[in-house]
Amino acid sequence: MNDQEVKSANTLFSSIPNINPEDLKEIELRLKEARDKTQELIRTYPLTSVAIGLGIGFLIGRMFSKK
């Protein structure tokens, strides 16, 4: 995550009222853990990851097609 993304996320989360800053740190930690786990799974199962991505893309395309 680069500095611009961090600033953008901080701006977004700081605009949400009644959220404890410690909770935001917990959310950030969980998101980083999820990102790391996702990257690990993609590296472990690259073909499965591509197939899932293609399937999801196909389904989204079908939902938004005008036919």
TORMI-918962 format. One record per atom (N, C-alpha, C): atom name; x, y, z negated. Coordinates in Angstrom, 3 decimals. Each point is the difference from the previous one (the first is absolute). Example, Ala and Ser with C-alpha at 12.3 -4.5 7.8 and 13.67 -1.06 7.14 Angstrom:
{atom: N | east: 13.190 | north: -5.690 | up: -7.800}
{atom: CA | east: -0.890 | north: 1.190 | up: 0.000}
{atom: C | east: 0.900 | north: 1.200 | up: 0.000}
{atom: N | east: -0.350 | north: 1.050 | up: 0.720}
{atom: CA | east: 0.820 | north: 1.190 | up: -0.060}
{atom: C | east: -0.770 | north: 1.090 | up: -0.730}
//
This chain:
{atom: N | east: 0.856 | north: -1.172 | up: 0.000}
{atom: CA | east: -0.856 | north: 1.172 | up: 0.000}
{atom: C | east: 0.896 | north: 1.226 | up: 0.000}
{atom: N | east: -0.220 | north: 0.893 | up: 0.954}
{atom: CA | east: 0.841 | north: 1.189 | up: 0.058}
{atom: C | east: -0.574 | north: 1.121 | up: -0.863}
{atom: N | east: 0.759 | north: 1.080 | up: -0.115}
{atom: CA | east: -0.398 | north: 1.113 | up: -0.879}
{atom: C | east: -1.332 | north: 0.615 | up: 0.406}
{atom: N | east: -0.225 | north: 0.105 | up: 1.318}
{atom: CA | east: -1.251 | north: 0.602 | up: 0.475}
{atom: C | east: -1.206 | north: -0.853 | up: -0.417}
{atom: N | east: 0.139 | north: -1.327 | up: 0.100}
{atom: CA | east: -1.088 | north: -0.887 | up: -0.403}
{atom: C | east: -0.264 | north: 0.093 | up: -1.495}
{atom: N | east: 1.073 | north: 0.085 | up: -0.778}
{atom: CA | east: -0.144 | north: 0.119 | up: -1.452}
{atom: C | east: -0.706 | north: 1.297 | up: -0.355}
{atom: N | east: 0.405 | north: 1.112 | up: 0.624}
{atom: CA | east: -0.646 | north: 1.294 | up: -0.268}
{atom: C | east: -1.476 | north: -0.041 | up: 0.390}
{atom: N | east: -0.271 | north: -0.624 | up: 1.150}
{atom: CA | east: -1.378 | north: -0.090 | up: 0.465}
{atom: C | east: -0.854 | north: -0.820 | up: -0.967}
{atom: N | east: 0.546 | north: -1.127 | up: -0.448}
{atom: CA | east: -0.732 | north: -0.849 | up: -0.947}
{atom: C | east: -0.195 | north: 0.724 | up: -1.323}
{atom: N | east: 1.029 | north: 0.693 | up: -0.471}
{atom: CA | east: -0.122 | north: 0.751 | up: -1.250}
{atom: C | east: -1.066 | north: 1.076 | up: 0.110}
{atom: N | east: -0.048 | north: 0.683 | up: 1.140}
{atom: CA | east: -1.006 | north: 1.030 | up: 0.210}
{atom: C | east: -1.396 | north: -0.616 | up: -0.017}
{atom: N | east: -0.135 | north: -1.126 | up: 0.687}
{atom: CA | east: -1.298 | north: -0.673 | up: 0.057}
{atom: C | east: -0.451 | north: -0.430 | up: -1.387}
{atom: N | east: 0.882 | north: -0.688 | up: -0.727}
{atom: CA | east: -0.384 | north: -0.502 | up: -1.314}
{atom: C | east: -0.166 | north: 1.122 | up: -1.021}
{atom: N | east: 0.756 | north: 1.070 | up: 0.130}
{atom: CA | east: -0.134 | north: 1.080 | up: -0.972}
{atom: C | east: -1.310 | north: 0.760 | up: 0.182}
{atom: N | east: -0.595 | north: -0.128 | up: 1.182}
{atom: CA | east: -1.268 | north: 0.687 | up: 0.233}
{atom: C | east: -1.188 | north: -0.787 | up: -0.551}
{atom: N | east: 0.223 | north: -1.225 | up: -0.430}
{atom: CA | east: -1.074 | north: -0.806 | up: -0.563}
{atom: C | east: -0.081 | north: 0.302 | up: -1.500}
{atom: N | east: -1.138 | north: 0.495 | up: -0.457}
{atom: CA | east: -0.101 | north: 0.377 | up: -1.414}
{atom: C | east: -0.065 | north: -1.205 | up: -0.929}
{atom: N | east: 0.391 | north: 0.223 | up: -1.226}
{atom: CA | east: -0.140 | north: -0.966 | up: -1.089}
{atom: C | east: 0.795 | north: -1.291 | up: 0.187}
{atom: N | east: 1.123 | north: 0.070 | up: 0.711}
{atom: CA | east: 0.863 | north: -1.172 | up: 0.102}
{atom: C | east: 1.262 | north: 0.268 | up: -0.795}
{atom: N | east: 0.298 | north: -0.922 | up: -0.873}
{atom: CA | east: 1.167 | north: 0.096 | up: -0.851}
{atom: C | east: 1.264 | north: -0.189 | up: 0.851}
{atom: N | east: 1.019 | north: 0.849 | up: -0.152}
{atom: CA | east: 1.238 | north: -0.164 | up: 0.770}
{atom: C | east: 0.659 | north: -1.369 | up: -0.197}
{atom: N | east: -0.160 | north: -0.582 | up: -1.178}
{atom: CA | east: 0.552 | north: -1.337 | up: -0.233}
{atom: C | east: -0.722 | north: -1.039 | up: 0.863}
{atom: N | east: -1.303 | north: 0.197 | up: 0.195}
{atom: CA | east: -0.752 | north: -0.902 | up: 0.873}
{atom: C | east: 0.492 | north: 0.115 | up: 1.442}
{atom: N | east: 0.336 | north: 1.215 | up: 0.409}
{atom: CA | east: 0.524 | north: 0.196 | up: 1.349}
{atom: C | east: 1.323 | north: -0.738 | up: 0.181}
{atom: N | east: 0.837 | north: 0.031 | up: -1.029}
{atom: CA | east: 1.275 | north: -0.731 | up: 0.069}
{atom: C | east: -0.252 | north: -1.498 | up: 0.099}
{atom: N | east: -1.002 | north: -0.492 | up: -0.717}
{atom: CA | east: -0.356 | north: -1.416 | up: 0.067}
{atom: C | east: -0.506 | north: -0.360 | up: 1.397}
{atom: N | east: -0.813 | north: 0.865 | up: 0.579}
{atom: CA | east: -0.502 | north: -0.231 | up: 1.358}
{atom: C | east: 1.162 | north: -0.032 | up: 0.983}
{atom: N | east: 0.918 | north: 0.943 | up: -0.132}
{atom: CA | east: 1.163 | north: 0.046 | up: 0.886}
{atom: C | east: 0.826 | north: -1.282 | up: -0.125}
{atom: N | east: 0.209 | north: -0.471 | up: -1.215}
{atom: CA | east: 0.761 | north: -1.221 | up: -0.226}
{atom: C | east: -0.687 | north: -1.201 | up: 0.654}
{atom: N | east: -1.312 | north: -0.096 | up: -0.175}
{atom: CA | east: -0.742 | north: -1.118 | up: 0.590}
{atom: C | east: 0.021 | north: 0.051 | up: 1.517}
{atom: N | east: -0.094 | north: 1.201 | up: 0.567}
{atom: CA | east: 0.061 | north: 0.126 | up: 1.454}
{atom: C | east: 1.366 | north: -0.405 | up: 0.531}
{atom: N | east: 1.058 | north: 0.377 | up: -0.702}
{atom: CA | east: 1.349 | north: -0.396 | up: 0.413}
{atom: C | east: 0.159 | north: -1.511 | up: -0.075}
{atom: N | east: -0.522 | north: -0.621 | up: -1.055}
{atom: CA | east: 0.068 | north: -1.452 | up: -0.135}
{atom: C | east: -0.775 | north: -0.683 | up: 1.126}
{atom: N | east: -1.171 | north: 0.535 | up: 0.335}
{atom: CA | east: -0.806 | north: -0.565 | up: 1.081}
{atom: C | east: 0.734 | north: 0.138 | up: 1.335}
{atom: N | east: 0.625 | north: 1.154 | up: 0.227}
{atom: CA | east: 0.766 | north: 0.210 | up: 1.228}
{atom: C | east: 1.146 | north: -1.001 | up: 0.099}
{atom: N | east: 0.729 | north: -0.182 | up: -1.099}
{atom: CA | east: 1.134 | north: -0.927 | up: 0.003}
{atom: C | east: -0.463 | north: -1.432 | up: 0.248}
{atom: N | east: -1.100 | north: -0.395 | up: -0.634}
{atom: CA | east: -0.521 | north: -1.354 | up: 0.187}
{atom: C | east: -0.470 | north: -0.194 | up: 1.437}
{atom: N | east: -0.656 | north: 1.013 | up: 0.557}
{atom: CA | east: -0.459 | north: -0.081 | up: 1.382}
{atom: C | east: 1.181 | north: -0.142 | up: 0.951}
{atom: N | east: 1.039 | north: 0.794 | up: -0.210}
{atom: CA | east: 1.190 | north: -0.097 | up: 0.851}
{atom: C | east: 0.632 | north: -1.385 | up: -0.101}
{atom: N | east: 0.036 | north: -0.547 | up: -1.204}
{atom: CA | east: 0.565 | north: -1.337 | up: -0.207}
{atom: C | east: -0.814 | north: -1.055 | up: 0.750}
{atom: N | east: -1.324 | north: 0.087 | up: -0.096}
{atom: CA | east: -0.857 | north: -0.962 | up: 0.688}
{atom: C | east: 0.137 | north: 0.111 | up: 1.519}
{atom: N | east: 0.112 | north: 1.219 | up: 0.505}
{atom: CA | east: 0.155 | north: 0.193 | up: 1.443}
{atom: C | east: 1.323 | north: -0.594 | up: 0.469}
{atom: N | east: 1.061 | north: 0.180 | up: -0.783}
{atom: CA | east: 1.294 | north: -0.578 | up: 0.370}
{atom: C | east: -0.015 | north: -1.527 | up: -0.088}
{atom: N | east: -0.753 | north: -0.535 | up: -0.947}
{atom: CA | east: -0.074 | north: -1.448 | up: -0.173}
{atom: C | east: -0.864 | north: -0.651 | up: 1.078}
{atom: N | east: -1.102 | north: 0.643 | up: 0.368}
{atom: CA | east: -0.948 | north: -0.542 | up: 0.969}
{atom: C | east: -0.267 | north: 1.003 | up: 1.128}
{atom: N | east: 0.996 | north: 0.261 | up: 0.857}
{atom: CA | east: -0.182 | north: 1.038 | up: 1.021}
{atom: C | east: -1.084 | north: -0.333 | up: 1.031}
{atom: N | east: -0.065 | north: -1.243 | up: 0.463}
{atom: CA | east: -1.003 | north: -0.336 | up: 1.014}
{atom: C | east: -1.413 | north: 0.063 | up: -0.563}
{atom: N | east: -0.169 | north: -0.458 | up: -1.206}
{atom: CA | east: -1.302 | north: 0.087 | up: -0.652}
{atom: C | east: -0.405 | north: 1.458 | up: -0.177}
{atom: N | east: 0.955 | north: 0.841 | up: -0.373}
{atom: CA | east: -0.280 | north: 1.426 | up: -0.191}
{atom: C | east: -0.446 | north: 0.652 | up: 1.302}
{atom: N | east: 0.679 | north: -0.337 | up: 1.093}
{atom: CA | east: -0.374 | north: 0.555 | up: 1.304}
{atom: C | east: -1.393 | north: -0.484 | up: 0.389}
{atom: N | east: -0.270 | north: -1.283 | up: -0.205}
{atom: CA | east: -1.311 | north: -0.547 | up: 0.346}
{atom: C | east: -1.117 | north: 0.676 | up: -0.798}
{atom: N | east: 0.233 | north: 0.221 | up: -1.275}
{atom: CA | east: -1.000 | north: 0.673 | up: -0.835}
{atom: C | east: -0.213 | north: 1.428 | up: 0.490}
{atom: N | east: 1.101 | north: 0.694 | up: 0.305}
{atom: CA | east: -0.110 | north: 1.371 | up: 0.509}
{atom: C | east: -0.779 | north: 0.060 | up: 1.308}
{atom: N | east: 0.291 | north: -0.941 | up: 0.902}
{atom: CA | east: -0.739 | north: -0.043 | up: 1.269}
{atom: C | east: -1.472 | north: -0.291 | up: -0.227}
{atom: N | east: -0.292 | north: -0.924 | up: -0.906}
{atom: CA | east: -1.400 | north: -0.333 | up: -0.295}
{atom: C | east: -0.756 | north: 1.182 | up: -0.566}
{atom: N | east: 0.613 | north: 0.695 | up: -0.929}
{atom: CA | east: -0.646 | north: 1.171 | up: -0.594}
{atom: C | east: -0.194 | north: 1.091 | up: 1.054}
{atom: N | east: 1.024 | north: 0.210 | up: 0.824}
{atom: CA | east: -0.118 | north: 0.994 | up: 1.077}
{atom: C | east: -1.112 | north: -0.349 | up: 0.969}
{atom: N | east: -0.110 | north: -1.287 | up: 0.337}
{atom: CA | east: -1.066 | north: -0.445 | up: 0.893}
{atom: C | east: -1.373 | north: 0.261 | up: -0.609}
{atom: N | east: -0.162 | north: -0.351 | up: -1.270}
{atom: CA | east: -1.293 | north: 0.201 | up: -0.655}
{atom: C | east: -0.370 | north: 1.480 | up: -0.094}
{atom: N | east: 0.969 | north: 0.837 | up: -0.331}
{atom: CA | east: -0.272 | north: 1.441 | up: -0.067}
{atom: C | east: -0.360 | north: 0.529 | up: 1.388}
{atom: N | east: 0.714 | north: -0.474 | up: 1.016}
{atom: CA | east: -0.318 | north: 0.408 | up: 1.364}
{atom: C | east: -1.402 | north: -0.404 | up: 0.401}
{atom: N | east: -0.416 | north: -1.196 | up: -0.376}
{atom: CA | east: -1.350 | north: -0.459 | up: 0.322}
{atom: C | east: -1.061 | north: 0.824 | up: -0.733}
{atom: N | east: 0.302 | north: 0.379 | up: -1.230}
{atom: CA | east: -0.971 | north: 0.784 | up: -0.769}
{atom: C | east: -0.209 | north: 1.378 | up: 0.617}
{atom: N | east: 1.045 | north: 0.579 | up: 0.555}
{atom: CA | east: -0.096 | north: 1.359 | up: 0.507}
{atom: C | east: -0.171 | north: 0.068 | up: 1.507}
{atom: N | east: -0.106 | north: -1.139 | up: 0.677}
{atom: CA | east: -0.211 | north: 0.048 | up: 1.447}
{atom: C | east: -1.437 | north: 0.422 | up: 0.270}
{atom: N | east: -0.217 | north: 0.597 | up: 1.155}
{atom: CA | east: -1.322 | north: 0.546 | up: 0.318}
{atom: C | east: -0.845 | north: -0.969 | up: 0.814}
{atom: N | east: 0.426 | north: -1.226 | up: 0.110}
{atom: CA | east: -0.790 | north: -0.971 | up: 0.780}
{atom: C | east: -1.183 | north: -0.487 | up: -0.775}
//
